[in-house]
């Protein structure tokens, strides 16, 4: 990956953190801290900050460094579209080809570089992300193996059926204990999505916020096996979730339902929250299954 490409990727990731308020207006963006976070040298970090400075999200202060711009907190300010769009990136092309059985189960980095005209660094970043999202693993010897995660509408439906079985049930366990602090943290995230994030964040981040909501609630059951199972199936459904990401209206509906479930839990209405969770998952399954089938019939895969 050329330095400019790496810098653009880092600029994208920093812009997402700004849009999601992980970095607030006025925060000092220290180059060394960012270099440690992204595992790179300070040079691409500085280039990324200059990109964001030109976009107006970051302000360079003479002899002081880079700070998140105050204008980044204004509703009209959004992440530059060029920094948000990943739909045609090599990552999504490879993921799409694996989902559609174009790629073999086992590949080498050299094969991916030649097939997708990607650099060594790009391929390594793609594979690292694929491992993190649960659909690839490094072979014990040489090369990589793509995992047989949910790649068909039927598999996606089965995952949602499984979730409808365990998530509402976890709420009814005697050990289920709600954390008020965590409820407020989750509420803040969902409200931020409704107020700002749905319009400004990439699909990857929105899906991650949704998965985190469900994973945090199932932790209240104090049974690690429920949590581990949910984390695993959330990873397995990630590829098809991109196809079912739908419209902003769907994310608005999702966050609104999440807030309603949080309200029930805050009032101690656990049985009602369990019923609301099952209804929420059932509705999500129905709407997403329809979108996946439409996407498959059209012969396309969108992020």
N, C-alpha and C positions, 0 to 999 in steps of 0.2 A: 504494500500500500504506500503510495507516495505520501510525502508529508502533508501536502495540501488536502488529500483525501482523508487522512487521519484527522487533520484539524477540523475538517467539515463534519466528520462523525462526532467528534468531541463537542463541537459547537452545537450540534443537534441535541446531544444529551444534556448539555448545560442549559440550553434553551427550554427543554422540557422541564427541568428542575425549576427554572424561573417561572414558567407558566403555571406549574403546580404549586408554587409558593414554597418549595423546598429552599430556595434562595429568595429572600425578601428584598424589596427595594432598599437600597442603601447598604446591603451586605457587601463586605470586602471579599472579593474572589481571589484568594491567595494562590499564586501559581504553584507553589510547592505542594500545598495541600491537594490541589486538583490533580497534580502529577501523580501523587501517591494514590489517589482514588482511582485514576484511570490506568495506572501502571505504565506510564510513559515518562519521557523526559519533559523538562519545562518548555522546550522549544515548540512542540505542537500545541501545548496549552496556550502559550502566548499567541500563536497564530489563530487559534480558535477564539480567544478573547477579542482579538482584533476584528475577526469576522462578526462577532456579536456587537462590537462597538459600532461597526458600520451599519448594522441592522437596527441600532438604537436600543438594544436590550441591555447593553453594558456601557458604562462611561469610563473612559480612561482619564485618571486624575494625575497631573504632572507630579512626579516624584513620590506618588502615593500608591499607584497601582490601579487595578480595575475594580469597579463597584457596580452592583446591579443598579440600572437606571431607575430613577423615581417614576418615570413614565411607564415602566414595566407593570405598574400596579393599576394602570388605567384600563378600564373595560375595553376600550377600543384598540388597545395594544395587543397584538397576538404574535405568536411565534412566526417568523417568516416562512411562507409555504415551502420554499426550497429546502428549509431545514427540517420540515415535518415529513415530507414525502419520501416514503421508502418502498412504495408499491412495486417499483420496477428494479429494486435493488437486487444484487446477486443472491442475498439471503432468501428473499421471497421467491425468486426464480427457482432456486434449488429446492426449497420447501414445496413449492407447487409441483415440481417435477417428481419429487418423491411421493407426494400424495397421489399423483396420477400414474404411478408405476412406470415412469419414464426412466428412472435411475435404478441401477442394481442395488441389492441390499448392502453389499460391501464395496467400498470405493477407497481410493488413495487420494491424497491431497494433490498429487500431480494430475490425476484424472480430472479433478474438479477445476484445477487451474486451466487446463487445456480446454475443457468443455465449455466453461463459462468465461473464458478470457479474463480471469481474475489473477491478482497477484498472490504471492505466498501469504502475505500478512492478511489480505482480505479473506482467503480461504480459512486461515486459522481462526480469525474472528468469527466467521460464519459457523464453523464447527463448534467453537466454544459456546456460542449462543444456542446452537441446536442441542448441545448437551444440557445446558441450563434449562431449556424449555422441554426437555424430556423426550426428544425423538432421535437422538444419536448418541453413540458411545464409541470410545476408542477401543480398538481390538487389543487383545493381550500382546499380540506380536506386532504386526505392521498394518497400518491402514485404519479405516473407520467403518462402523456398521450403523446403518439406519434402522431404527426400531419400528416394529409393527404397531404403532399407536393408532388411534382412531383416524381412519382414512376414508371411511364410508359413512353415509347417512345412518345406516343401521347401527354401526358401532357408536356413533355419536348419540343416537337415541338410547342405546343400552347404558351409556355412561349417565345420562340424565335420569334414567329409571333407577339406577343405583343410587344416585344422589338423592332422589326423592324418597328412597328407603332409609338412608342413614342420617341425613341432615335433620329432618323433623324428629326422627326417633331420638337422636342425641339430645335434643332439648328436653325430652321427657325422662331422661335418666335421673335417678335420685341425687346423683353427684353434680348435676348441672348447677353451676354457680356463676351468676353474672357479675362481671367487673364493671362498676360504674365508670371508672376512668377510661376503660377500653371502649365502653359504649359511647362516651363523649368524643373520644378520638375518632371512632368510626363515623359518628354523626357529622363531625367536622369535615371529614373527607367527602362524604356523600353530598353535603350541602355545598362544598366547594365545587364539586362536579356540576351540580345544577346551576350554580351561579357563574361558573367560569370555565371549568376544565373541559366539558363536553365539546365546546366550540373550539378549544385551543390546543388540546392534547392529542397526540397520535393514538390510533386504535390500540397499539400495544400497551400503552399506559392505562387506558380506560379499562381494558380487559384485566390487567393486573390488579387494578383497584377493586374490580368486582370479585375476583378470585380471593383477594385478601379479606374482603368482607366476610365471605362464607367460611374461610379457614379460621378466622379469629373467633367467629361465633361458635364453631364446633369445638374449639379449645375449651369453652366453658364447661363441656361435659367431663373434663378431667379424665378423659380416657384417650391415651395417646394413639390407640389403634384407629379410632374414628378419624383423628386428625391426619394420621399418616395415609390412610386410605383416600381421604379427600384430596390431599396434596397430590398424590399420585395420579388420580383420575383427572384432576385439573391440568396436570402436565400433558396427559394423553389426549385431551380434547383440544389443545391449543391450536393445532394446525387447522382444524375445521372451524374453530371459533372465528378465525379471520374471515372466513367465507360468510359467517353468520353475524358479523359485527353489526350489520343493519345500518339504520339511520340515526341521527342525533335524537330523534323522537323515541327510538327504542331505548337508548341509554337514559333518557329523561325518565321514561317509565320505570326502568330498572332501579334507578337511584331513588325515585319516589317510593317504590315498594320497599326498598331497603330501609328507608327512613321510617316507614310504617312499622316494620318488624322491630326496629330499634325502640320505637315508642312503646310497643307492647312489652318488650323485655324490661324497659325502664319502669313500667308500671307493675311489674311482677306477674303479668298475664302470660305465663309460659305456655299453657295449653293453646291459647289463641295465637301466640307467636309461632308455635309448631305448625298449626293449621295454615297460617299465612305463608310460612316458608314452603310448605308443600304446594300450595296454590301458585306461589311465585315461580317455583321451579317447573311446575307443569306448564304454565303459560310461556315461560322462556323456551322450554323444549319445543312446544308447538310452533312458535313463531320462528325459531331458528331452524327447525327442520324444514320448514317451508322455504326459507331463504337458501338453505344448502341445496335443496332439490332444484330450485330455480337456477342456482349457480352452476350445478352439475349439468343440467339440461342445456344451458347456454354455452357449456364447454369452456368456462373461464373460472379463474380463482382470484378473488380480490382480497386486498388487505383492509 
